[in-house]
Amino acid sequence: MKKHQLQMLSPIDGRYAEKCTAIRELFSEASLIHYRIITEIRWLQFLAQEREISHINSIPETMNHAMEKIIDDFSLDDAIEVKKIESKINHDVKAVEYFLQNKLSKIPGGSDYVSSIHFACTSEDINNISYAMMIRDTVLVIRSSLDEIGLKLRANSHRWCDAAMLSHTHGQPATPTTMGKEFANFLDRLEQQIGLLDEVNFKAKMNGAVGNFNAHRIAYPNADWPEISKTFIQNMGLKQSVYTTQIEPHDWMAELLHCFIRINNILLDFSRDIWLYISFGYFKQVLNKDEVGSSTMPHKINPIDFENAEGNLGLANALFSHLSSKLSISRMQRDLSDSTALRNIGSGFGYAEIAYASLKKGLEKIQLNEEIIEKELGSHWEVIAEAIQTVLRREQIDDAYEKLKNLTQGKDLRRQDLIAFIESIDVPDSVKQELLNLTPDNYLGFAAILAKKV
């Protein structure tokens, strides 16, 4: 019976299905089967071009075209056929091999190549290459979403570079900054991690049952199998892992997932800050008259996009954290615990993509509430105490810090209080004027410049 979205176990395929369509298409069971088919056919085509592999005849153009058609025309019906074979033999990769043997045997001249499908391979040779390509292609999709978020952060950094606001350290009023500079902080962090993400090598192996090319060498002892394997893997757009057991050790996957954990933590940190700024009234949210904020409180416009992002980033990181620890551990030369865990990597990317979509949507809905920001900043003149005590230190006034501490600590100061204090200090009139010119909204250091430069 065909299931409706409302009947799905996971919100990735139900409630949030539209937000991660691209991820689902890449990480579905059908997609994994397709990547396996690509790998099997590419290995056969590659070996047919190797002079040392004498039993595989050069593939005629018509046969190559037929093989490409198997890849290009792959359909859900094909995936179902593979699953039917698997249900009989209880082996997912062998089912792909038998499926391709059936396909080739029906093509004129294809019978000559049936026995060479999956030549000298163990299942993990096919699987690790398939997953590496799948993850590589998924990262391209994810990178697009991260680039969009980065563009929005940069636009707001520049747009609000001069928008002075009260900082909060330990949740208390602190030295002023600008909203643009706060966006720039997150953008710089994000770009650093994206740079590291781009440096990760997608690695794979094609070296047999325990990583020694045993079957390969017994068949063709004079062939340079390590070099043949390296060239094939490079042709697939990947980098060779030379030293492996039956499985590629997945250390590169752990590196990649750790990078995504850091990226997601940055965006989670950002989501929480924006949530707080909305609660302070620093941001207004664009009103959609058709939406309901609360089932009982008609006035509510809730920051649900940033809450949604926070929740899904946490889910993604929970999966990525487990997988980055699990996948790099395997008993002796092979156990299957990594295989069953790896099947869930798509869920991690799915939750991440849901979060990124929510962030992008949320960023479109916020508007700076300059009136509230200016009002709050103007009610905390005590935050320029740092500036005054620093200038007094420059003027070599003893106990400058202590004087300002006695004046301001735990107090809500008015401008008049600071003016009276400045007038009472024994410093030149030029220094007094310098201090009198200070206000919470012009004590910003290089905040605006830094926000513009990012």
Stockholm file with secondary structure:
# STOCKHOLM 1.0

chainA/1-454         MKKHQLQMLSPIDGRYAEKCTAIRELFSEASLIHYRIITEIRWLQFLAQEREISHINSIPETMNHAMEKIIDDFSLDDAIEVKKIESKINHDVKAVEYFLQNKLSKIPGGSDYVSSIHFACTSEDINNISYAMMIRDTVLVIRSSLDEIGLKLRANSHRWCDAAMLSHTHGQPATPTTMGKEFANFLDRLEQQIGLLDEVNFKAKMNGAVGNFNAHRIAYPNADWPEISKTFIQNMGLKQSVYTTQIEPHDWMAELLHCFIRINNILLDFSRDIWLYISFGYFKQVLNKDEVGSSTMPHKINPIDFENAEGNLGLANALFSHLSSKLSISRMQRDLSDSTALRNIGSGFGYAEIAYASLKKGLEKIQLNEEIIEKELGSHWEVIAEAIQTVLRREQIDDAYEKLKNLTQGKDLRRQDLIAFIESIDVPDSVKQELLNLTPDNYLGFAAILAKKV
#=GR chainA/1-454 SS CCCCGGGCSSTTTTTTGGGGHHHHHHHSHHHHHHHHHHHHHHHHHHHHTCTTCTTSCCCCHHHHHHHHHHHHTCCHHHHHHHHHHHHHHCCHHHHHHHHHHHHHHTSTTGGGGGGGTTTTCCHHHHHHHHHHHHHHHHHHHHHHHHHHHHHHHHHHHHHTTTCEEEEEETTEEEEEEEHHHHHHHHHHHHHHHHHHHHTCCCEECCCCSSSSCHHHHHHCTTSCHHHHHHHHHHHTTCEECCSCSSSCCCHHHHHHHHHHHHHHHHHHHHHHHHHHHHHHTSEEECCCTTCCSCSSCTTCCCCHHHHHHHHHHHHHHHHHHHHHHHTTCCSTTCCTHHHHHHTTHHHHHHHHHHHHHHHHHHHHHEEECHHHHHHHHHTCGGGGHHHHHHHHHHTTCTTHHHHHHHHHTTCCCCHHHHHHHHHHSCSCHHHHHHHHTCCTTTCCTTHHHHHHHC
#=GC SS_cons         CCCCGGGCSSTTTTTTGGGGHHHHHHHSHHHHHHHHHHHHHHHHHHHHTCTTCTTSCCCCHHHHHHHHHHHHTCCHHHHHHHHHHHHHHCCHHHHHHHHHHHHHHTSTTGGGGGGGTTTTCCHHHHHHHHHHHHHHHHHHHHHHHHHHHHHHHHHHHHHTTTCEEEEEETTEEEEEEEHHHHHHHHHHHHHHHHHHHHTCCCEECCCCSSSSCHHHHHHCTTSCHHHHHHHHHHHTTCEECCSCSSSCCCHHHHHHHHHHHHHHHHHHHHHHHHHHHHHHTSEEECCCTTCCSCSSCTTCCCCHHHHHHHHHHHHHHHHHHHHHHHTTCCSTTCCTHHHHHHTTHHHHHHHHHHHHHHHHHHHHHEEECHHHHHHHHHTCGGGGHHHHHHHHHHTTCTTHHHHHHHHHTTCCCCHHHHHHHHHHSCSCHHHHHHHHTCCTTTCCTTHHHHHHHC
//
